[in-house]
């Protein structure tokens, strides 16, 4: 017995479909064979009748012999092998027969006789009264002149034909059973070829669900099963990679948090002990303030990433000039660039307003992160080129450095969360992931091109704000300001009236 499951369903479906198809084919085949044999018998008898009639009727009219002699001649001349010949009068009585003269037989009223009386070639298939034998009767009317008009009826047994048909039917059934057996074997093999890989994949996925991410689906499966196995293996690989990145992130962020905390704790204990001069106190307080700001930056970066992942990041959008944002970014990082002797240069049209609809603070965060990375990975006495331009309704802001660059292998993963090319440089590995999310929230795109040892170019593309949209937005903002001022002016009066 086949166990319940996909194998059983596939086998049953194939078996039922083929069984019904064979049943229909064998039925049509047997019907066609029977019709062929019966038609062959009928055509043989009807052809003999037609030829005999054309030859014998003119001779019978010319001879004008007695009726009994005409009937005898008919029996002799119209005889046909393996058939019984009957001569009937127009009322259906048998007046002569090739087997015996039976004048007292009952009136025959089969359909072939009625067709013959109507002038056609009659045919009837049925059981012979008395014997129960299945026969075929073919009848036709002969006009021998005067009142000598008779119905010539040939009667032949169908037992031999039916025996052959039965044999052929049994043979067809045997062939059908053989075909069904072959289909059963093939369908079981086909079902197993599908079910075995599925069972294997299921077993491997169950092990993965229990935490064994080192197992893989083995086997060179084809088509959809192969794609499923590859996808499952890829998923396991990505989970392992994500776990490794997560572990690296935890290790890195722990180090990043411990370093400033150690400095803060050390200097706070030093200052708490007292007895130091004001200059040393000032230095300690500066270090505590700097490390605190560093901790705040790390925490804010993780909070931003958490909000983005949960779709809880709220943007305060308005008209933002990207050129001004880039210039402010350059001022913010100027001291860090000077310390590393990196030169910044902005190339843009000062007379044009490169406006977009967005959150100015978040867009500034985007460019601060990009430019800060460019400075971090640039060589001393190198240049960073910034540009802002408008192309086909898009504001294109690019940051190009001549630093260490990124390999092609790392360039694919550099925007993944927690990924860091070099963990010794510090950070959470979330900067570029957050940057990309923020750009996408502004319906923009960010692309990176880099070559190891040559430098990196980061390009941010944002939809440009049209002039009519800018005018409309400014009007709305002015109305909001006026409403707020009016409310502020009327509020004290309301309070006095109370």
Secondary structure, 3 states (H helix, E strand, C coil): CCCCCHHHHHHHHHHHHHHHHHHHHHHHHHHHHHHHHHHHHHHHHHHHHHHHHHHHHHHHHHHCCCHHHHHHHHHHHCCCCCCEEEEECCCCCEEEECCCCCCCCCCCCCHHHHHHHCCCCEEEEEECCCCCCEEEEEEEEEECCCCCEEEEEEEEECHHHHHHHHHHHHHHHHHHHHHHHHHHHHHHHHHHHHHHHHHHHHHHHHHHHCCCCCCCCCCCCCHHHHHHHHHHHHHHHHHHHHHHHHHHHHHHHHHHHHHHHHHHHHHHHHHHHCCCCHHHHHHHHHHHHHHHHHHHHHHHHHHHHHHHHCCCCCCCCEEEEHHHHHHHHHHHHHHHHHHCCCEEEEEECCCCCCEEEECHHHHHHHHHHHHHHHHHCCCCCCEEEEEEEEECCEEEEEEEECCCCCCHHHHCCCCCCCCCCCHHHCCCCCHHHHHHHHHHHCCCEEEEEEECCCEEEEEEEEEECCHHHHHHHHHHHHHHHHHHHHHHHHHHHHHHHC
